[in-house]
Amino acid sequence: MTLVSERIGQFFHDDHRLEYTEYGGGDRWVVLVHGQLMTRRMHQPLARRIAATGAHVVTLDLLGHGRSDRPADPMAHSVTAFAEQVLGLLDHLGAGRAVVGGTSLGANVALETTVLAPERVRGLLVEMPVLDNAVEAGIVTSAPLLLVSRFVPLAVSGVRALSRAVPRGLVPFWAGVGLDTLDQRPAAMAATVHGLFFGRLAPPAKDRLRIDVPALVVGHRHDPVHPAADAAMLADEIPGARFVEARGLLEWRLRPERLDAEAAAFVTACFDEPVPERLASS
């Protein structure tokens, strides 16, 4: 694979510090957003793969995640607020339009970004969106996280201490990503889960039906938390979107070649095709 430059940066949005990593350069901007409680490091392999095609890829730690600030106020955490952070990142970088993508929570943030500012989005690259068919699974997975972080904070702090004691360079990449996910602060974790649990998790169907940009939607078989039906439904809602089914829950993590190639080709096509007149004049 072609080697690309990598740079870490930061900016301030609503008085909070957010950290990001840039891969490559140029004006073919791509923003990748991580899943809930995860960090931008999860998208490092994909960012490098897409940047090797000539794109300028940026991965962002959302507020409450990774190396960005972690306020303990639930009002600071919502999919809408996260989408505004993506737009703030584009403003900070001087990027006009970008392909915006993400996984799970990041997929929902990408959708919200497109609804808020369609003129800033060149295409959508979404994996495992959390929509109508995931309500029950979302409650089952989020409620315990909220309860533990609120009422058993020492357990969260203890897991954090153990995770931080393991040198990331001594474990496989995805084990390191898992350890990063366990590096939580109880109050901030509770605020993040609370804000998402009781807030708007995704644009409603009426807003999704108005999305009119190229989209590649990836769903997983046998995923109870991110039903493939949600991904397929989203692909049906967006004109011209394409649905790609992963061969298993871990295909993009452990055998990424096929899906990496799909994503890289999609990004290239987004920038090779002319901008629709209605968006070019926005």
Buried (B, 14 or more C-beta within 10 A) or exposed (E): EEEBEBEEBEBEBEEBEBBBBBBBBEEBBBBBBBBBBBBBBBBBBBBBBBBBBBBBBBBBBBBBBBBBBBBBEBEBBBBBBBBBBBBBBBEBBEBEBBBBBBBBBBBBBBBBBBBBBBBBBBBBBBBBBBBEBBEEBBEEBBEEBBEBBBEEBEEBBEBBEEBEEEEBEEEEEEEBBBBBBBBBBBBBBBBBBBBBBEBEBBBEEEBBEEBBBBBBBBBBEEBEBBBBBBBBBBBEBBEEBEBBBBEBBEBBBEEBEEBBEBBBEBBBEBBEEEBEEEBEEE
